[in-house]
Amino acid sequence: MSVRLDLWLWASRFFKTRSLAVAAIKSGKVLVNQDKVKPARQIGVGDELLIKKQQEVFKVEVLGLIDKRVSAKLAREQYHEDEDSREQRIAASKLRAFEYHGARPPSGRPSGKDRGRIRRFQGKD
C-alpha cells in the first residue's frame, strides 16, 4: 500500500494545508530517500523523509500510512524522528529563544518615561 507524499505530510500534521505541503515539495524542502520528488510521489512504510520547515529540519522514517487528517497524537505514531534530528531541532530552538529574549522592537510611540530614559542615555538631560 502507498499514499501520496503531499497527502501524507498534511495528514501527519507537518503542514496545515495540502497546498503548503505541495509548495514545500516543489521547492525541494522535502526529500524522499535523499531524492527530490514531486507531490504525487507514492511513499510507503520504511521511506526516509527529510523535511525542512521554516528553521526546523525533521528527519523521519515512515511507520504508517494515513490519508486522512487525524489527531496530533495519532499522527505522531505514523513516523519516527531520528534522535539526532530531534536534538538539533531542540538545540536550535533554545538558541533562537536565547537570541531573541528581550530584544523586541518597540511598539508605537515611546512614553514620557521612555523619552526621559532616551534623553539620559544620550546625555541630553
FIKE-999977 format. One record per residue (C-alpha): residue in three letters; x, y, z. Coordinates in Angstrom, 3 decimals, always signed. Example, Ala and Ser with C-alpha at 12.3 -4.5 7.8 and 13.67 -1.06 7.14 Angstrom:
2
zadren sekol = ALA px = +12.300 py = -4.500 pz = +7.800
zadren sekol = SER px = +13.670 py = -1.060 pz = +7.140
This chain:
125
zadren sekol = MET px = +0.000 py = +0.000 pz = +0.000
zadren sekol = SER px = +1.171 py = +3.542 pz = -0.660
zadren sekol = VAL px = -0.026 py = +7.131 pz = -0.182
zadren sekol = ARG px = +0.715 py = +10.390 pz = -1.977
zadren sekol = LEU px = +3.513 py = +12.327 pz = -0.305
zadren sekol = ASP px = +1.618 py = +15.631 pz = -0.092
zadren sekol = LEU px = -1.398 py = +13.901 pz = +1.419
zadren sekol = TRP px = +0.726 py = +12.063 pz = +3.998
zadren sekol = LEU px = +2.549 py = +15.258 pz = +5.042
zadren sekol = TRP px = -0.778 py = +17.022 pz = +5.546
zadren sekol = ALA px = -2.385 py = +14.079 pz = +7.395
zadren sekol = SER px = +0.692 py = +13.700 pz = +9.638
zadren sekol = ARG px = +0.400 py = +17.374 pz = +10.569
zadren sekol = PHE px = +3.703 py = +18.604 pz = +9.188
zadren sekol = PHE px = +1.782 py = +21.231 pz = +7.183
zadren sekol = LYS px = -1.548 py = +22.952 pz = +7.863
zadren sekol = THR px = -2.796 py = +22.549 pz = +4.292
zadren sekol = ARG px = -2.056 py = +20.301 pz = +1.360
zadren sekol = SER px = -1.192 py = +23.320 pz = -0.752
zadren sekol = LEU px = +1.560 py = +24.260 pz = +1.738
zadren sekol = ALA px = +2.842 py = +20.685 pz = +1.552
zadren sekol = VAL px = +2.820 py = +20.811 pz = -2.256
zadren sekol = ALA px = +4.703 py = +24.130 pz = -2.252
zadren sekol = ALA px = +7.364 py = +22.734 pz = +0.097
zadren sekol = ILE px = +7.798 py = +19.602 pz = -2.020
zadren sekol = LYS px = +8.065 py = +21.573 pz = -5.271
zadren sekol = SER px = +10.662 py = +23.923 pz = -3.785
zadren sekol = GLY px = +12.857 py = +20.994 pz = -2.736
zadren sekol = LYS px = +12.285 py = +21.279 pz = +1.008
zadren sekol = VAL px = +11.043 py = +17.692 pz = +1.233
zadren sekol = LEU px = +13.298 py = +14.826 pz = +0.138
zadren sekol = VAL px = +12.369 py = +11.148 pz = -0.009
zadren sekol = ASN px = +15.337 py = +8.821 pz = +0.434
zadren sekol = GLN px = +17.617 py = +11.819 pz = -0.414
zadren sekol = ASP px = +15.847 py = +12.408 pz = -3.753
zadren sekol = LYS px = +13.899 py = +15.468 pz = -4.833
zadren sekol = VAL px = +10.407 py = +14.286 pz = -5.749
zadren sekol = LYS px = +7.036 py = +15.523 pz = -6.960
zadren sekol = PRO px = +3.954 py = +15.925 pz = -4.721
zadren sekol = ALA px = +2.178 py = +12.920 pz = -6.254
zadren sekol = ARG px = +5.062 py = +10.577 pz = -5.382
zadren sekol = GLN px = +3.808 py = +7.444 pz = -3.661
zadren sekol = ILE px = +5.522 py = +6.714 pz = -0.355
zadren sekol = GLY px = +5.487 py = +3.538 pz = +1.665
zadren sekol = VAL px = +6.430 py = +2.253 pz = +5.092
zadren sekol = GLY px = +10.173 py = +2.486 pz = +5.646
zadren sekol = ASP px = +10.800 py = +5.533 pz = +3.443
zadren sekol = GLU px = +13.033 py = +8.221 pz = +4.953
zadren sekol = LEU px = +11.906 py = +11.830 pz = +4.634
zadren sekol = LEU px = +13.923 py = +14.991 pz = +5.166
zadren sekol = ILE px = +11.519 py = +17.868 pz = +5.812
zadren sekol = LYS px = +12.769 py = +21.463 pz = +6.038
zadren sekol = LYS px = +10.081 py = +23.645 pz = +7.565
zadren sekol = GLN px = +10.965 py = +27.263 pz = +8.345
zadren sekol = GLN px = +14.011 py = +26.982 pz = +10.632
zadren sekol = GLU px = +13.456 py = +23.353 pz = +11.606
zadren sekol = VAL px = +14.694 py = +20.189 pz = +9.914
zadren sekol = PHE px = +12.922 py = +16.876 pz = +10.504
zadren sekol = LYS px = +14.490 py = +13.555 pz = +9.525
zadren sekol = VAL px = +11.768 py = +10.934 pz = +9.846
zadren sekol = GLU px = +11.048 py = +7.344 pz = +8.883
zadren sekol = VAL px = +7.523 py = +6.478 pz = +7.769
zadren sekol = LEU px = +5.928 py = +3.900 pz = +10.072
zadren sekol = GLY px = +2.312 py = +4.118 pz = +8.971
zadren sekol = LEU px = +0.307 py = +5.346 pz = +6.023
zadren sekol = ILE px = -2.637 py = +7.657 pz = +6.546
zadren sekol = ASP px = -4.594 py = +9.736 pz = +4.076
zadren sekol = LYS px = -6.999 py = +11.479 pz = +6.443
zadren sekol = ARG px = -6.038 py = +14.122 pz = +8.984
zadren sekol = VAL px = -6.071 py = +12.674 pz = +12.495
zadren sekol = SER px = -5.293 py = +13.938 pz = +15.987
zadren sekol = ALA px = -1.750 py = +15.034 pz = +16.742
zadren sekol = LYS px = -1.222 py = +12.012 pz = +18.993
zadren sekol = LEU px = -2.230 py = +9.540 pz = +16.269
zadren sekol = ALA px = -0.296 py = +11.487 pz = +13.632
zadren sekol = ARG px = +2.873 py = +11.269 pz = +15.755
zadren sekol = GLU px = +2.576 py = +7.460 pz = +15.706
zadren sekol = GLN px = +2.831 py = +7.409 pz = +11.883
zadren sekol = TYR px = +6.536 py = +8.302 pz = +11.850
zadren sekol = HIS px = +9.712 py = +8.008 pz = +13.897
zadren sekol = GLU px = +12.011 py = +11.012 pz = +14.090
zadren sekol = ASP px = +15.758 py = +10.441 pz = +14.148
zadren sekol = GLU px = +17.243 py = +11.255 pz = +17.592
zadren sekol = ASP px = +19.994 py = +13.464 pz = +16.122
zadren sekol = SER px = +17.377 py = +15.425 pz = +14.179
zadren sekol = ARG px = +15.274 py = +15.911 pz = +17.301
zadren sekol = GLU px = +18.231 py = +17.029 pz = +19.433
zadren sekol = GLN px = +19.373 py = +19.506 pz = +16.768
zadren sekol = ARG px = +15.865 py = +20.978 pz = +16.498
zadren sekol = ILE px = +15.628 py = +21.413 pz = +20.275
zadren sekol = ALA px = +19.095 py = +22.987 pz = +20.494
zadren sekol = ALA px = +18.325 py = +25.390 pz = +17.633
zadren sekol = SER px = +15.018 py = +26.313 pz = +19.269
zadren sekol = LYS px = +16.754 py = +27.101 pz = +22.576
zadren sekol = LEU px = +19.367 py = +29.183 pz = +20.756
zadren sekol = ARG px = +16.683 py = +31.181 pz = +18.922
zadren sekol = ALA px = +14.832 py = +31.782 pz = +22.194
zadren sekol = PHE px = +18.061 py = +32.944 pz = +23.847
zadren sekol = GLU px = +18.963 py = +35.285 pz = +20.967
zadren sekol = TYR px = +15.581 py = +36.994 pz = +20.829
zadren sekol = HIS px = +14.806 py = +37.126 pz = +24.545
zadren sekol = GLY px = +14.092 py = +40.729 pz = +25.450
zadren sekol = ALA px = +15.089 py = +42.089 pz = +22.033
zadren sekol = ARG px = +11.633 py = +43.052 pz = +20.864
zadren sekol = PRO px = +11.295 py = +46.203 pz = +18.813
zadren sekol = PRO px = +9.262 py = +48.953 pz = +20.453
zadren sekol = SER px = +5.626 py = +49.141 pz = +19.514
zadren sekol = GLY px = +4.194 py = +52.603 pz = +18.957
zadren sekol = ARG px = +5.479 py = +55.859 pz = +20.332
zadren sekol = PRO px = +7.700 py = +55.984 pz = +23.411
zadren sekol = SER px = +6.006 py = +57.024 pz = +26.639
zadren sekol = GLY px = +7.153 py = +60.029 pz = +28.658
zadren sekol = LYS px = +9.144 py = +57.696 pz = +30.873
zadren sekol = ASP px = +10.787 py = +56.109 pz = +27.813
zadren sekol = ARG px = +11.662 py = +59.548 pz = +26.373
zadren sekol = GLY px = +13.337 py = +60.505 pz = +29.649
zadren sekol = ARG px = +15.415 py = +57.335 pz = +29.563
zadren sekol = ILE px = +16.398 py = +58.031 pz = +25.946
zadren sekol = ARG px = +17.458 py = +61.613 pz = +26.805
zadren sekol = ARG px = +19.517 py = +60.423 pz = +29.803
zadren sekol = PHE px = +21.134 py = +57.720 pz = +27.679
zadren sekol = GLN px = +22.071 py = +60.271 pz = +25.034
zadren sekol = GLY px = +23.452 py = +62.609 pz = +27.733
zadren sekol = LYS px = +20.974 py = +65.389 pz = +26.927
zadren sekol = ASP px = +19.359 py = +65.583 pz = +30.352
